Amino acid sequence: MNDSYKRQSTIRMLLTHMEVSSQHMLLGLLKQRGFEVSQPTLSKDLTQMHVAKVHTNGKQRYVLPENPLYQREVSRNNVPPACADAYISCERSGNMAVIHTKPGYAAAVATEIDRAKFSSVLGTVAGYDTIMLLLRENTLPEAFNEELSTLFVTDGKDNWQ
């Protein structure tokens, strides 16, 4: 077993059996179990494991996808957490579209688009705050709009045509 697998297995065990409220707390728990890990590495682990931070009874805690609290948080407004506040705009031209996000969000949003496996999208390329989407030939604007609307709440002024 590699270190990443062992570390993520330990994180899974900790989140299943404890109420972990912060990355700082999780770093301390991992250190107690022999893992010296940086905060960026821990953030990457949590992202790869699809961990969500939920709010219950005035407290925050991390939960795994199989936790019922996770489903409530992720399905809030039917918008994945990575996309909830990231969206700025989208414009389409031919079989391409460009999505602008808040700075630093493009990779996470592109991952959600890829994970959704939209029938209208062949692939994504993400930068820092911009995502380029290659759309399938003859994709109808309505089909693209409907799929994209599952990830974003917009003001309806976008040029997705």
BELBEL-V323980 format. One record per backbone hydrogen bond with DSSP energy under -1.0 kcal/mol. NH is the residue of the N-H (numbers start at 0). CO is the residue of the C=O. Records with the same first field share a line. If there is no record, write none. Layout:
# BELBEL-V323980
NH: CO ; CO
This chain:
# BELBEL-V323980
5: 1
6: 2
7: 3
8: 4
9: 5
10: 6
11: 7
12: 8
13: 9
14: 10
15: 11
16: 12
17: 13
25: 21
26: 22
27: 23
28: 24
29: 25
30: 26
31: 27
33: 30
34: 29
41: 37
42: 38
43: 39
44: 40
45: 41
46: 42
47: 43
48: 44
49: 46
50: 45
51: 62
53: 60
55: 58
58: 55
60: 53
61: 19
62: 51
66: 63
69: 66
70: 66
71: 67
72: 68
73: 69
74: 70
77: 74
78: 75
82: 79
83: 79
87: 99
88: 99
90: 97
91: 158
92: 95
95: 92
96: 132
97: 90
98: 130
99: 88
100: 128
101: 85
103: 127
104: 101
105: 127
108: 104
109: 105
110: 106
111: 107
112: 108
113: 109
114: 110
115: 111
121: 133
122: 133
124: 131
126: 129
130: 98
131: 124
132: 96
133: 122
134: 94
135: 119
138: 135
143: 139
144: 140
145: 141
146: 142
147: 143
148: 144
149: 146
150: 147
151: 147
159: 157
